[in-house]
Amino acid sequence: MYTHPGREDARPVCAPATGWVYCMTMAGHPRLVKFGYTSRTPERRAKDGTLTPAPLQVVAAWQSPQAARLERLVLRRLNHCRQRGEWLNLPLIDLIDAIERTAEAHAIDIAPADFRRP
């Protein structure tokens, strides 16, 4: 925890959540994309406990010191595309564009990872 610099009356706040934002897809559902935040690796998140009729595949991910904040901002921006929870109904390319534009607009550093499969 840290306080805002230069403010003696400031309450402690939590440090930004370092982690990953990810996009996952499920076979047979090309427009349905799971978008979320994890403090672990996206691959591990894809494997643990998600109840889906088919396995999830990580198709894009970004590491960021403000991953949790970025997730909230993107989900708010794309609220009209939400199906349930973190599932969005839109083309993957549109989600990737929204993530990158949101990060840029809010000065959030992101580092993309390569999840393309041969």
Contacts in CASP RR format, 6 or more apart in sequence:
PFRMAT RR
TARGET T0000
AUTHOR 0000-0000-0000
METHOD contacts of the structure
MODEL  1
MYTHPGREDARPVCAPATGWVYCMTMAGHPRLVKFGYTSRTPERRAKDGT
LTPAPLQVVAAWQSPQAARLERLVLRRLNHCRQRGEWLNLPLIDLIDAIE
RTAEAHAIDIAPADFRRP
1 12 0 8 1.000
1 13 0 8 1.000
1 14 0 8 1.000
1 15 0 8 1.000
2 12 0 8 1.000
2 13 0 8 1.000
2 15 0 8 1.000
3 10 0 8 1.000
3 11 0 8 1.000
3 12 0 8 1.000
3 13 0 8 1.000
4 10 0 8 1.000
4 13 0 8 1.000
16 65 0 8 1.000
16 66 0 8 1.000
16 68 0 8 1.000
16 69 0 8 1.000
17 37 0 8 1.000
17 39 0 8 1.000
17 66 0 8 1.000
17 67 0 8 1.000
17 68 0 8 1.000
17 69 0 8 1.000
18 39 0 8 1.000
18 63 0 8 1.000
18 64 0 8 1.000
18 65 0 8 1.000
18 66 0 8 1.000
18 67 0 8 1.000
19 37 0 8 1.000
19 38 0 8 1.000
19 39 0 8 1.000
19 63 0 8 1.000
19 64 0 8 1.000
19 65 0 8 1.000
19 67 0 8 1.000
19 68 0 8 1.000
20 37 0 8 1.000
20 38 0 8 1.000
20 39 0 8 1.000
20 40 0 8 1.000
20 41 0 8 1.000
20 42 0 8 1.000
20 45 0 8 1.000
20 61 0 8 1.000
20 62 0 8 1.000
20 63 0 8 1.000
20 64 0 8 1.000
20 67 0 8 1.000
20 113 0 8 1.000
21 35 0 8 1.000
21 36 0 8 1.000
21 37 0 8 1.000
21 61 0 8 1.000
21 62 0 8 1.000
21 64 0 8 1.000
21 67 0 8 1.000
21 70 0 8 1.000
21 71 0 8 1.000
21 74 0 8 1.000
21 99 0 8 1.000
21 110 0 8 1.000
22 34 0 8 1.000
22 35 0 8 1.000
22 36 0 8 1.000
22 37 0 8 1.000
22 38 0 8 1.000
22 42 0 8 1.000
22 45 0 8 1.000
22 46 0 8 1.000
22 58 0 8 1.000
22 60 0 8 1.000
22 61 0 8 1.000
22 62 0 8 1.000
23 33 0 8 1.000
23 34 0 8 1.000
23 35 0 8 1.000
23 58 0 8 1.000
23 59 0 8 1.000
23 60 0 8 1.000
23 61 0 8 1.000
23 92 0 8 1.000
23 95 0 8 1.000
23 96 0 8 1.000
23 99 0 8 1.000
24 33 0 8 1.000
24 34 0 8 1.000
24 35 0 8 1.000
24 42 0 8 1.000
24 45 0 8 1.000
24 46 0 8 1.000
24 56 0 8 1.000
24 57 0 8 1.000
24 58 0 8 1.000
24 59 0 8 1.000
25 32 0 8 1.000
25 33 0 8 1.000
25 34 0 8 1.000
25 56 0 8 1.000
25 57 0 8 1.000
25 59 0 8 1.000
25 92 0 8 1.000
26 32 0 8 1.000
26 34 0 8 1.000
26 52 0 8 1.000
26 53 0 8 1.000
26 54 0 8 1.000
26 55 0 8 1.000
26 56 0 8 1.000
26 57 0 8 1.000
27 54 0 8 1.000
27 55 0 8 1.000
27 57 0 8 1.000
28 54 0 8 1.000
30 91 0 8 1.000
30 92 0 8 1.000
31 89 0 8 1.000
31 90 0 8 1.000
31 91 0 8 1.000
32 83 0 8 1.000
32 87 0 8 1.000
32 88 0 8 1.000
32 89 0 8 1.000
33 59 0 8 1.000
33 87 0 8 1.000
33 88 0 8 1.000
33 89 0 8 1.000
33 90 0 8 1.000
33 92 0 8 1.000
33 95 0 8 1.000
34 50 0 8 1.000
34 56 0 8 1.000
34 86 0 8 1.000
34 87 0 8 1.000
34 88 0 8 1.000
35 71 0 8 1.000
35 74 0 8 1.000
35 75 0 8 1.000
35 78 0 8 1.000
35 86 0 8 1.000
35 88 0 8 1.000
35 95 0 8 1.000
35 99 0 8 1.000
36 71 0 8 1.000
36 75 0 8 1.000
36 86 0 8 1.000
37 67 0 8 1.000
37 68 0 8 1.000
37 70 0 8 1.000
37 71 0 8 1.000
38 44 0 8 1.000
38 45 0 8 1.000
38 67 0 8 1.000
39 67 0 8 1.000
42 58 0 8 1.000
42 61 0 8 1.000
42 113 0 8 1.000
42 115 0 8 1.000
43 58 0 8 1.000
45 58 0 8 1.000
46 55 0 8 1.000
46 56 0 8 1.000
46 57 0 8 1.000
46 58 0 8 1.000
50 56 0 8 1.000
57 117 0 8 1.000
58 115 0 8 1.000
59 92 0 8 1.000
59 115 0 8 1.000
60 92 0 8 1.000
60 96 0 8 1.000
60 99 0 8 1.000
60 112 0 8 1.000
60 113 0 8 1.000
60 115 0 8 1.000
61 112 0 8 1.000
61 113 0 8 1.000
61 115 0 8 1.000
62 70 0 8 1.000
62 99 0 8 1.000
62 103 0 8 1.000
62 110 0 8 1.000
62 111 0 8 1.000
62 112 0 8 1.000
62 113 0 8 1.000
63 110 0 8 1.000
63 111 0 8 1.000
63 113 0 8 1.000
64 70 0 8 1.000
64 103 0 8 1.000
64 108 0 8 1.000
64 109 0 8 1.000
64 110 0 8 1.000
64 111 0 8 1.000
65 109 0 8 1.000
66 108 0 8 1.000
66 109 0 8 1.000
69 106 0 8 1.000
69 108 0 8 1.000
70 99 0 8 1.000
70 102 0 8 1.000
70 103 0 8 1.000
70 106 0 8 1.000
70 108 0 8 1.000
70 110 0 8 1.000
73 102 0 8 1.000
73 106 0 8 1.000
73 108 0 8 1.000
74 95 0 8 1.000
74 98 0 8 1.000
74 99 0 8 1.000
74 102 0 8 1.000
75 82 0 8 1.000
75 86 0 8 1.000
77 98 0 8 1.000
77 102 0 8 1.000
78 88 0 8 1.000
78 90 0 8 1.000
78 95 0 8 1.000
78 98 0 8 1.000
81 88 0 8 1.000
81 89 0 8 1.000
81 90 0 8 1.000
82 88 0 8 1.000
82 89 0 8 1.000
83 89 0 8 1.000
88 95 0 8 1.000
99 110 0 8 1.000
100 110 0 8 1.000
102 108 0 8 1.000
103 109 0 8 1.000
103 110 0 8 1.000
END
